[in-house]
Amino acid sequence: GGAAAEAAAEAAPPPPAVSEAAAVRSACASAMEALSACMQKGSDDAGCMQARMGLTMCIAQQVCSAEADLFHSYKGSADGEGGVA
């Protein structure tokens, strides 16, 4: 019957709230501006890559902080090994 299908639809998780997206935009505004400014210049590839990574990490910390922290701990341990050959 239709009642079972309606009950299953109600059990589905809701989509992310608009306010969550606004919070991410607010928290990461400076990172977004840095990337935007870099892309408009179009000259500093390393700087743009760093700005893009900064924005990605900022968003990750807002959306899935546990995974972002884990990545940060891996990155820190790799940085101390003298880089890639």
N, C-alpha and C positions, 0 to 999 in steps of 0.2 A: 503494500500500500503506500500511499503518498505520505502518510504520517512518519514512517520510518525514514524516508528520504529527507523530509524536513528536519527531523531530529538530528540526522547525520550532518546536515548543512549547518545547523546551529552549533554543533560541536567543533566545527572548524575554527582554528585560531583566527582572530581578527587581523586585518592588515595593519602595518605599523601606523601609528598615529601621526597626523600632520605635525603636531607639536614636537614630536621627536625629531623630525626632519628640520624643523625650525631651530631646535636646540643645537643640532649638529652644525647647521649653517652659522649660528651665532658663535659657537665655541671655536669653529675652524675658520672664521672670517679672515684672520690675518694670513693663514696659510693659503686660502683661496686667492687673496689679493696678491701674495707673493708669486704664486704660479701664474696668475693672469698677467702681472707686470712682466714677468720673465718671457712669457710667450709673445707678448707684444713687441718686446725688444728683439727676440729671435736670434740673439747672438751667443748667449752663454749656455751651451748644452749641459755642462756639468751642473751649473746653478739651477737650470730648469729641472734636471733630474732630481736634484736634492729637494727642490720646492715641491715637485710631484710626490716624492716619497714622504715629505713632511705632511702634505695634505692627506695622503693615504693613511698614515699613522694616526693623524688627528681623528679622522673619521672612524678608523678601527677602534681607537680608544673610547669613542662615544658609543659605538654600536656593539662592540664585542671586546670589552676591556680585558677579559681574561686571556683571550688569544693574542691581543696586542702586547700584553705584558710578557707572555711567553716568547713571542717573537723578539721583543726587546732584550730579553735575557739571552737568547741565542745569538743575537747580533752582537751584544756586548762581549760574549765569550769568543766570538770569531775575530773581533777587532783586535784582541790582545795577541793574536798569533802571527802578526807581521804581514798580513795581507796574502793575496793570491799570487802565485808565481807567474 
